[in-house]
Amino acid sequence: QGKIRRFKWEVKYEFKSPDCFEKLVITVNGKFPGPTIKAQQGDTIVVELKNSFMTENVAVHWHGIRQIGTPWFDGVEGVTQCPILPGEVFTYQFVVDRPGTYMYHSHYGMQRESGLIGMIQVSPPVTEPEPFTYDYDRNVLLTDWYHKSMSEKATGLASIPFKWVGEPQSLLIQGRGRFNCSNYQTTPPNLVSGVCNVSNADCSRLILTVIPGKTYRLRIGSLTALSALSFQIEGHNLTVVEADGHYVEPFTVKNLFIYSGETYSVLLKADQNPRRNYWITTSIVSRPATTPPVAVLNYYPNHPRRRPPTPESSNLLPEWNDTRSRLAQSLAIKARRGFIHAPPENSDKVIVLLNTQNEVNGYRRWSVNNVSYHHPKTPYLIALKQNLTNAFDWRFTPPQNYDSRNYDIFAKPLNANATTSDGIYRLRFNSTVDVILQNANTMNANNSETHPWHLHGHDFWVLGYGEGKFNESEDLKRYNRVDPIMKNTVAVQPFGWTALRFRADNPGVWSFHCHIESHFFMGMGIVFESGIDKVSSLPSSIMGCGQTKR
Ligand SMILES: O=C1O[C@H]([C@@H](O)CO)C(O)=C1O
């Protein structure tokens, strides 16, 4: 029987300068990133959330928490709940059932990238210690940062002509980065006037102080809006021990690749020359962009402000387009011996999901099997449970086995027109489902992007990755059926495929989508339902919109 941990949160906008440029930032109780939730496996988390925005709705997703028995508190506006209106208080209540590193963030429109983010640390029961030891625990939450508002970006994506959000202005480590203010005078896309002050305390360099000889567990999470990242600490190795709440057979990296929606725990031993400090960097990979923010690893008792003797740029960064190295890390991640949950031997169903960039009525969109997703006005969970048969397109069966065999993934789509729908994928309760995420060329020649896919309500086994088009007769043989890691977020690489398997054993309605904020907004997602008849009666707090309006 766990403890009940109660939190009272107020979310609002405040002026802050996380990268020295002042803009509106969402804070939780005045903090950005929000407070860390610390709990033990089996505890119940109760968050009383007050929406103090003047004009915006909100909903908060507890990323990686499966919400077993509480599918209505998954926090996805349009899927599991009506949005929380300005001035309202909404109470989330759920059990954290597994130890590990998780995150929380807004799941309303593109609001996540305005700053409603934070971390969740769940410790195991004392009788089941973790299979590694460390002296101290530190959060390293990574984000990319834009100076335009969420509304401006979302409006651009939903306009004709299409206005792409572009690359972020900076990267933040624990909410702090550094924009080169002089760029505002020189670089055309950044010609915006505003307060940019390099001596603002909000953007002072993040200092991670370590005691020589001690071991640190860095809980690294990424909630970027767009960017895939590499994280590195000059002169130090990082030993990966956890991914998305599952223990990893330890392996060592110099550059940790991390996609939006993923968490990793790495062990850092302070075993280098203690008479100096070292650069900590993160950089964008898989897109040709550079905005390296730099933090400092400070060896106690050196002065935290003492500059490392090397240039900031001396920390070796991977090439942005080195897909092979990223794939190599993904392939190196295996479940830890002694903690392997073998996947079911066979699946009941295989769903191939072809990821394409398209147009729908002249609007630029992303589609899955040629269908671009949009939220209904009445959340699915309520519509399905209450049998509201005209709340969304119940008759529509998404093309689960869309014939992608003849689709040329290396070319721009021949016919780029897709359709749009709010139809869902209904899965037999307790069935085992394989999903093949198949990447393809975008609407630009010779271009394919990285997409981190996040599944709500479940963890899945990552069975395999590959380059090119998935080929059943060949690639099935390459699946890892022995010690695959379980995760909730996994990347599909440019022109590649990723295969995963999960058990549809959590009654509810669950979103499965690209964790790139603008891609989901542009339709890159689907919804799974299973076991709706096993969902107990819904709390009235999630209602009040669409057909649930009284
Ligand atoms: O969705 C996207 O749109 C742009 C580009 O494809 C538009 O031409 C881009 O880089 C995306 O990720």
The ligand as an ORCA input file, in Angstrom:
! r2SCAN-3c Opt
* xyz 0 1
  O       6.803     19.179    -41.207
  C       7.770     19.720    -41.717
  O       7.711     20.647    -42.688
  C       9.049     21.086    -42.962
  C       9.375     20.938    -44.377
  O       9.202     19.603    -44.775
  C       8.486     21.840    -45.181
  O       8.872     21.891    -46.510
  C       9.884     20.276    -42.104
  O      11.193     20.361    -42.085
  C       9.116     19.481    -41.364
  O       9.547     18.643    -40.446
*
